[in-house]
Amino acid sequence: MTSLIRGGTVVTADQTYRADILCVDGKIAAIGPDLDAPTGAQIIDAGGQVVMPGGIDPHTHMQLPFMGTVASEDFYTGTAAALAGGTTSIIDFVIPDPQQSIMEAYKTWRGWAEKSAADYGFHVAITWWDDSVGKDMGDLVRKEGVNSFKHFMAYKGAIMADDEILYNSFTRSLELGAMPTVHAENGELVFQLQKKLIEEGITGPEGHPLSRPPAAEGEAANRALRLAEVIGVPLYIVHVSTSDALEEIKRAKAAGQRVYGEVLAGHLTVDDSVYLDPDWNKAAAHVMSPPFRSPEHQAALWKGLQGGALQTTATDHCCFCADQKAMGKDNFTQIPNGTAGVEDRMSVLWTHGVNTGRLTMNEFVAVTSANAAKIFNIYPQKGAVQVGADADLVVWDPELSKTISVKTHHQNVDYNIFEGMEVTGLATHTLSRGVLAYKDGDLRAVKGAGQYVKRPAFAAPFDALSKQAALHRPGPVKR
């Protein structure tokens, strides 16, 4: 497939310029003014529009078995919806059951993902520990191209990683040149607060944010960061939702730690008033963890994104329909946690970021694609407009508007957390490896067209970090 994008303004994380882009056999073959169109090439008119790297969502959960049900979005429907919104790659999560072989779980997820319409990779969660887990981590890094491991500090009695697991997995990650990531919430505190609220008769969705206060996130972020500091391994904290956790990240950065923070489009734009909606179904539709927060936390998160303390944006896309959410009708702790957003992330962030002056166009590219590609070691294959890079591109009309609605979205879920939001700035064309997958409302996603993307380890720089950390560890006491 040969495509020529003509007449657009190319915007990357660090440059803005006018150029045509020629895509041949899934790669960017040439960039420059007034390129000649090869015979038979598909011509895409980008006049008056912006051409950017396709979005990378580093945090999704397609087809996830969770809390007694399975997410309604599978790898085809979810990645197809992503393409409609300008996102061309996802990094999903393999989540083994406790005592399940992590390699066995990985193979299961790889099978599910074969139907993906867009490119994908995986973080693998560490939910338990013995020597076999450490061995499988080595095989995943060296043979399968997995360079990140997830740790849930919440969900006691299910997939929660305690401090022993964190220590062993962080240490093994350092040895392998892999990146530990954490869901930072104090699982014991959440568990105890949930019990207390239920005993007090608070059973509706309003109990969800009460059981997961900002301090629970701040404490867990601090604990994970301190462990990483002692071990000498970098750390990536997913879905930062509070100023409490943000301040811990800033402190660690100021002390010289290598830490990365991710923020969700939802946490930037939806506040905790949604849990007080008198319509139980609407309130329950917003139950996710961490929960949506009060406006002062949103303001802090925007500043964190603008100031560089937070580097990436994601969605935590994990869809459950109304009948699934109803499993917790009489007990909010039984409401499956998760919301959608993979289709709307780019337009929501452009509207509330670029159009408000919070972000430049170049910063938008950084936080929606380039930074994730760099952090997870797939740059410039992804997240860049360079000759030789994958031809994952989005043609973006900064003047085009729509109202987000469940009635028109492509996501396989019966609500939308951004329902009724007017957004300006939309994808008109999305190319996945040079193939036009979306054009002016016509979704052309192909089941199985997506490819698995291997992510190499970071062995050399991590070795240096370990040596640096060792210099600051206390030595033996001389008597």
N, C-alpha and C positions, 0 to 999 in steps of 0.2 A: 504494500500500500504506500503510495506517494501522495503527500499533501503539501500544499504551499499556503501558508497563512500570510496574507498580503495586506500591507498598509496599516498595521497596528503599532501601538506604542508598547514596546517590551518593558516590563517592570520586573526586576529581580530584587533580591534582598539588598543589593548595593548599587544598582544602576537603573537608569531610566533613559531609553533612547528609541528612536524610530527605526524599525527594520522589518524585513520579511523573514520568515522562518520556513525552511524546507525540511520536511520530515520524510525519511526513506527507511522502509523496513523496520519501523518501530523506534528509530533513533533520530535525533536532530542531526541533519547532514550539513546544513549551511545556514548562516545567519548574516544578513546584510541588506543594504538598500537595493531595491529594484531587481530582485533575483529573477532569473528566467525560470519559467515553469516547464519542467520536463514533459514530454509527450504523455498524455493520459493522466497527468496529475490532477488531483482534486483541489480546486481553488477555494479558499475560505477568505471571504472579504472581512477584514478586521478594521476597516476604516472607522475612525472615531472611537475605537475601543482599545482596551488594554489587553495585552497578552502576558500571562503569568504562568509560573510553574503550577501544575495541578496541586490541589491541596493534599496534605498528608494528615490524616486523623490518627494520632498515635494511641488512641484509647477507645476501642469499641469492643462490644460483646455480642457477636452474632450467634444465634442458635444456642445460647447458653442455657444449660440445665441449672436451675437455681431456685431454691426455696420451694421445691415440690412441683415445679412446672418448667417449661422451656420457653425461652424468649421467642416472641412471635416472628422476629426478623431472622431469616436464614442468610447464608453467605451470598446467595444470588440477589435476593430482594434488597438486602442492606447495601451491597456494593453498587447495585443499579441506582438506588436512591442517591447514594453518594455522588455518582457520576452526574446525575441531574443537577446537583448543586455545585459542581466544580471540584469535587474531591476525587482524586485518581488513585490513591493508595490508602490502606488502613494497616494498623498494627493491632491485631486482636489478641486475645488472652486464652491460653490453654490453662484450665483450672482443674488439676487432678483432685479426686477425692482423697481424704486422708488415707494413707497406706496404699494408695494406688500408685503403680509405677508411673513416674512422670513421662517416661519415654512412651509407654502405652497410651497415656492420655494425649500426648503430642500427636501420635499417629492417628488417633481418632479424630482430632481436630483437623489434621491435614486432609483426611478423607472428606469431612464435612465441607471444607473450604474449596474443594475441587470445582464447585459450581460457581465460584466467585466471578463476577463480571469485571472487576478491577484488581490490580495487584495487591498483594497482602503479605504480611509477615506475622510473627507471633512473639509475644512475651510468654514465658512459662512460669506459672505460679508454683511456689514452694510451700506446700501445705503441711508437710511433715518432714522428719529427718531420720535417716540412717545412712550407712555407707553407700547403699545402692543409689540413693538420691544424688550424692556427690559424684558418683561414677556417671550416672545418666546426665548430669549437668555438663560433664566433660564431653560426652558424646554429642549432646545438643549443640554445644559451642563449636566443636571441632569438625563435626560431620554435617550438621543440619543448618548451620548459619543462624543460630539463636544467640544473641548477645545481651539479653536482658532477662532478669528473673524478678517476678512480682511477689510481694509479701503483703498479705492482708493482716493488718494489726487489729482488725475488727472481726465480727461474726464468731463470737465465742461458741464453742461446741460444734463448730462446722469446719471452716477453713482458716481459722485464725492462727497466725504464726506467733508463738511466744518468743521471749528473748533468746532462749537457747537455739531455736530454729533460726532466728535472725542472725545470731553470731556465727553459726556454722555456715549458713548460706552466704552471708556477706563475705566471710573468709574464703570460701570456695570461689565466689565470684571474682575476688581479687586475684586468686591464683590463675583463673582462666581468662582474665581480661574481659569480664562481663559486667554489665551495669545492674546493680540491684535497684529495684523500684519498690516503693511502699504506698499502700493505702493507709494513711495516718489517722487512725482514731483509736483511742484507748478502749479496747474491746471489753475489758472487765467493767470499766465504769459505765459503758453503754448498757451492758447486760444488767447491772444492778439498777440503773435508772429505769430501764424498761420494766423490770419487776415492780419497782416502787410505783410507777405511774399506773400500771394495770391494777395494782392493789388499791390505788386511790380512785379507781373507776374511770380513768382517762384511757379510753380504748380506741378513739378515732384517730384520723391522720394528724390531728394537732399534737398528738403525743410523740410523733416521730421526731420533729426537731427538738422537743424538750428532752428527749432521751439522748441526744447527740449534741451537747452544747459545744460552743467554740473551744472551750478549754480542753475538751477531750481530744480535739484535733491538734491543738497546740502542744499538749503534753506528748502525744505520740510522735509528732514531727521532731520535737526536741530529742526524744529518746532514740529514734532512728538515726538522727544526725550525730548524736554523741557516740553511738556504736560505730557508725561509719568513720567518725573522726579517729577513734582509737585503732580501728582495724586498718585505716588508710585507704578506704575504697570510696570512689565517687558515689553519689546517691541522687536518684530521680524521684521526686515526690509527686504523685499523681493527684489530680483534681483538688488542688489547694482551694479551700472555700472560705477561709477566715483570715482576718488580720493577725490572729494568734499564730497560725502556722507560718504566715508570711514573715512575721518578725523573726521567727526562729531561722528561716532561710536566710534572711538578711544578716543575722548575727553570725551564722556559720560562714557565709560568704566573706564577711568582713574579717573573719579569723583565718581566711585562706583556704577554707574547704571548697572542694569542687562539688557543688550541689545544683541541681536543675529543678525548676518548678513548672508545673503544668496547671493551667486554669481552664475550666469549661466555659463554653459560650453561655450556657444556662446560668452558671454562677455569676456571670458578669451582668446579666440582664433580667433575671427573674428573682423576685425576693420572697421572703418567707410568709408573706400574707396569703399565698396560695393555699396554705394548710388550714386556713380559717374559712375557706369557701363553704357556704351552707350546703352545697351539693357535694355529698360524700364522694361521688365518683370523680369529680373534678379535683377535689383535694387529694384523693388517693392516687390519681394519675401523676402527681408530682412527687410521690414518695420515692426518693433515691438517697444514696448515702455517699458522701456527706449530704445533708439536706440543703435546700436553698436557704440563704441567710438574709439578715436584715440589711438595709441599704448602706449602712456605714461600712460593712464588710465588702460590699460591691465596690464602693468608692476606693477602698484600700487595694483591692485586687486590680482595678484599672491602673492605679499608680504603680503597682508592682510590675504590671505588664509594660507600662510605658518606661519605667526606670530600669528594666532588665533583670529584676529579681525573679520574674517569671518569664520563661523563654518560649513556651509552647502553648497552643490552644487545642482543645480536644472536645469530645462530646460525652464520653462514657455511654455511648449509644447502646442501650439495652432495653428492648421494648417488651412491655407486657400489656395486653389489652384489658378492657374493663372487666371481663369475666375472670381473668386471672388475678387482677388486683382485688376482686371481691373475695378472694380466699381469706383476706384479713378484715372482713366486714365487722367482726366483733372483737378484733384484736390487731391493733396497728402493727405489732411485731411480725404478723403473718402476711402483711402486704408485700408482694414481691417488689424488691427494690430495683428501680430502673426507669429511665426516660429515653426519649428519642432525640435526634438532632443532627445526624450525619448529613442530611440533605440541606440543612439550613445554616450550619455553622459559618460558612463563608459569607453569606449575605448578611447574617446578623452582625458579624464582626466588622464587615465593611460599613454597614449602616451606623453602628454605634461606636466604631473606632475611627475609620477614615473620614466619614462624613461629619463627625463631630470635632475633628481635629486632634483626637487623642492619639491616633496613629497616622504616620505617613503611609503612602502606598508601599514604599519599600519595607517599612516595618511590618505592614500587613503580610507581605510575602514571607518575611522572616518568621513571624509567629504562626503562620498557617501552613508552612511547608519547609522552608530552608533550615530552620533551627532543629526541627525534628529529624530531618535527614542527617544533619551534622551530628547531633547527639547520639543517634542510633546507627551511625557509621554507614550510611548509604548515599552520602553526598560525594560528588555531584551526579551520580546516577539518577537520583531523585532530588527534587527541590531546587533545580537549577535550569536555566536556559543557556546551555552550552553545547557546542558541537560535540557529539558523542554521547550526550545524556539521553536517557529515555525520553521519548516524545510524549510525555505526560504534560499536557498544556491546557489552559483554559482561556478562552476569549471572553472578556468581561466587559459588559456595558455598564459604566458607572452611572448612567442616567435612567436605566430601566428599573421600574418599580413593580412590586406586587404585594398583596396581602397574604401572609402565610396562613394556611388553613388545612385542616385535616381533609377537607373536601377535595383539595387539589394536590396534596403532597403524594410522593411515590413510596413513602415508608409504609411498611406493613404493620400499621398500628392504628387504633381507632381514636387517637387524640394527638394533639401537638402542643408541647409546652409553650410554643411561641404563637399560639392561636391568636389571630387578629393583629399581629405585629405588621406594620407597614415597613417594608425594606426597600431601599434604593441601592442598586448595584447588584447585578445578577449575571450568572453565566449564560452566554448565548450559544457557545460551542464548547464541548469538552472532548479532548482527544486523549485516549488511553493507548500508549505505545503507538501513536500516530494514526490510530483508527478513530473515526468520528463516532463517539458513543452517545452524544447528546447534541441536538441542534434545534434551537428556537422552539423548545417545548416538546420536541420529538425525541423520546428516549429510545436509543438504539442499542442498549446494553445487550451483550451476548453472554449467555450462561456458559461458564467455563473458560471465558477468554482471559480472565485474570491469571497472573503468574505469581508463584511463590518467590519472594525476594529474600535471598540469604543476606545476613548482616554479619560481616567479619568481626572478630574479637578486637579488643583494644590493648593487646598485651603490652606493647612497649611503653606507652604513657602510664599505664597502671603500675608497672614495675617501678617507674620513677616516683609515682605518688606513694607507693608503699615504703620506699626508702626515705622519702621526705617525712612521712608519718613516724617512722622509727626514730628519727632524730629528736622527736618531741616526746617520746615515751620515757617515763622515768627509768633509770637504770638501777642496778642493785645498790642497796645502802651499804656504805663502807663503815665498818666498826673498828 
